């Protein structure tokens, strides 16, 4: 069974489909659970107790644990991915991040996106071909309509020429036009020498080692004669 991966993403979120000034109201919302906030806060070793200490949080103005900003940003940007990230090839930057209103457990977040800028031929494509740079502004609101998060994101997005079908045809054409020549290397056959051959090989080895090795220097004194 084969899967056409191009069918798993949207048809209208390539680089050419974005227009400067467009504003998206993303379809889904997400309710923030206590488990998500406390678990991720502890996993990343965030020691701000207002995120996980309910007893301490009751002394604060909100009188409840506050959701870690990293969780809030991840949820809002994640809600925007269906329309802005399915054909993203690489994230370039995230800045101008602001957390306007605290998010509490049980709040439901919704996401919006504005297309701020486009660059059809970015200077740095990170080695990718047929991509463009899109500058998005994301913001999230809670169920009361209060803005809880703002941030700007730059991402390299595939152009339509970068589709999966286009890549396959390009690879096939390249392999047909300039197929590399394969060099077949023979594995040397191993033969077992006869007994006489082994003896000759050993004799050659001894002769060679005798030539290479330097004979010891003789002493200038006369050798001592032994009595019989």
C-alpha positions in Angstrom: 0.0 0.0 0.0 1.4 3.4 -1.0 0.4 6.8 0.3 0.4 10.0 -1.6 1.7 12.3 1.1 0.7 15.4 -0.8 -3.0 14.5 0.0 -2.4 14.8 3.7 -1.9 18.6 3.6 -4.1 21.5 2.6 -4.4 22.6 -1.0 -4.4 26.4 -0.3 -1.4 27.0 2.0 1.5 27.1 -0.4 3.6 30.2 -0.6 1.6 31.5 -3.6 -1.7 31.3 -1.7 -0.7 33.8 1.0 -1.5 37.5 0.3 -0.2 40.4 2.4 -3.0 41.7 4.6 -4.9 38.4 4.8 -6.3 37.6 8.2 -7.2 34.0 9.2 -9.6 33.0 12.0 -8.5 29.4 12.6 -11.2 26.8 12.9 -10.3 25.1 16.2 -10.2 26.1 19.8 -8.4 24.5 22.7 -9.2 24.4 26.4 -6.2 24.5 28.7 -6.0 21.6 31.2 -4.2 21.7 34.5 -2.3 18.5 33.5 -0.8 20.2 30.4 0.4 23.3 32.3 1.8 21.6 35.3 3.4 18.7 33.4 5.2 20.8 30.9 6.2 23.4 33.5 7.9 20.6 35.5 9.4 18.9 32.5 11.3 22.0 31.5 12.3 22.7 35.1 10.4 26.1 35.3 10.7 26.9 39.0 8.1 29.7 39.1 5.7 28.3 41.7 2.7 30.3 40.4 2.5 27.7 37.6 2.2 24.6 39.9 1.7 25.7 43.5 -2.1 26.2 44.1 -1.6 27.3 47.7 0.8 30.1 46.7 -1.4 31.0 43.7 -4.4 31.7 46.0 -2.5 34.6 47.5 -2.1 36.2 44.0 -4.6 38.4 42.2 -5.9 35.6 40.0 -6.2 33.2 43.0 -5.4 30.3 40.7 -2.3 28.8 39.1 -1.3 30.7 35.9 -0.5 28.8 32.7 3.2 28.8 31.7 3.7 31.2 28.8 5.4 28.6 26.8 2.3 26.4 26.9 0.1 29.4 25.9 2.3 30.2 22.9 2.5 26.6 21.8 -1.2 26.2 21.9 -1.9 29.4 19.9 0.7 28.7 17.3 -0.3 25.1 17.1 -3.9 26.1 16.4 -2.6 28.2 13.5 -0.5 25.4 12.0 -3.4 24.0 9.9 -3.4 27.1 7.8 0.1 28.4 8.1 2.4 25.4 8.7 1.3 22.4 6.8 3.6 23.3 3.9 6.3 25.0 6.0 9.7 23.6 5.3 11.7 25.3 8.1 11.0 27.7 11.0 13.2 30.8 10.8 12.3 33.0 13.7 9.8 33.9 16.5 9.9 37.3 18.1 7.8 40.2 19.4 6.2 37.8 21.8 3.8 39.4 24.3 1.6 37.8 27.0 -1.2 40.2 27.6 -3.6 38.5 30.0 -2.9 35.5 32.2 -4.3 32.2 31.1 -5.9 30.0 33.8 -6.8 26.4 33.9 -10.1 25.9 32.1 -9.7 28.9 29.7 -10.4 28.1 26.0 -8.0 29.7 23.5 -8.7 30.6 19.8 -6.1 31.7 17.3 -5.9 34.4 14.6 -3.2 35.1 12.0 -2.3 38.1 9.7 0.1 37.8 6.7 2.5 40.7 7.3 5.1 40.3 4.6 6.3 37.9 1.9 9.7 37.4 0.2 9.7 35.4 -3.0 13.5 35.1 -3.2 14.9 35.2 0.4 18.6 35.6 0.8 18.9 32.6 3.1 16.8 29.6 2.0 18.7 27.3 4.3 19.7 25.2 1.3 16.1 24.6 0.1 14.9 25.1 -3.4 11.5 26.5 -4.5 10.6 28.1 -1.2 9.6 31.6 -0.1 9.7 33.4 3.3 6.4 34.4 4.9 6.1 36.7 7.9 3.0 36.0 10.1 1.6 37.8 13.1 -0.3 35.4 15.4 -2.5 36.3 18.3 -4.7 34.3 20.6 -7.8 35.2 22.6 -9.7 33.5 25.4 -13.4 32.7 25.6 -14.1 36.2 26.8 -12.4 37.8 23.7 -9.4 39.0 25.7 -6.0 38.9 23.8 -3.7 36.6 25.8 -0.8 36.2 23.3 0.8 38.0 20.4 3.9 37.0 18.4 5.5 37.3 15.0 6.8 34.3 13.2 8.9 33.9 10.0 8.9 30.6 8.1 10.1 29.2 4.8 7.1 27.8 2.9 7.1 25.5 -0.1 6.1 26.9 -3.4 3.8 24.8 -5.6 6.8 23.7 -7.6 8.0 22.0 -4.4 5.1 19.6 -4.4 5.7 15.9 -3.8 4.7 15.1 -7.4 7.1 17.7 -8.8 9.9 16.3 -6.7 9.3 12.7 -7.9 9.3 13.8 -11.6 12.5 15.9 -11.1 14.3 13.0 -9.4 13.3 10.6 -12.2 14.4 13.0 -14.9 17.7 13.6 -13.1 18.4 9.9 -12.7 17.6 9.3 -16.4 19.7 12.1 -17.7 22.8 11.7 -15.6 22.8 8.2 -14.2 26.2 7.6 -12.6 28.3 4.8 -14.0 28.5 1.9 -11.6 31.9 0.3 -11.2 31.8 -3.3 -10.4 34.7 -4.4 -8.3 35.6 -8.1 -8.3 36.3 -9.7 -5.0 39.7 -11.5 -5.3 39.4 -15.2 -5.2 41.1 -16.9 -2.3 43.2 -20.0 -3.2 44.7 -22.4 -0.8 48.4 -22.9 -1.7 49.8 -26.4 -1.8 52.3 -27.6 0.8 55.3 -26.9 -1.4 54.0 -23.4 -2.2 53.6 -22.7 1.6 57.3 -23.7 2.1 58.4 -21.4 -0.7 56.4 -18.5 0.7 57.9 -19.1 4.2 61.4 -19.3 2.7 60.9 -16.0 0.8 59.6 -14.3 4.0 62.7 -15.5 5.9 65.0 -14.3 3.1 63.4 -10.9 2.9 63.5 -10.4 6.7 67.2 -11.4 6.6 68.0 -8.8 4.0 66.0 -6.1 5.8 67.4 -6.8 9.2 70.9 -5.4 9.8 73.6 -7.8 11.1 74.9 -7.0 14.5 78.2 -5.1 14.6 81.3 -7.3 15.4 83.5 -6.4 18.3 87.0 -5.0 17.6 88.5 -7.4 20.1 89.6 -10.9 19.1 87.2 -13.7 19.9 88.1 -15.7 23.0 89.2 -19.2 22.3 87.7 -22.0 24.2 89.7 -24.9 25.5 88.7 -28.3 24.3 
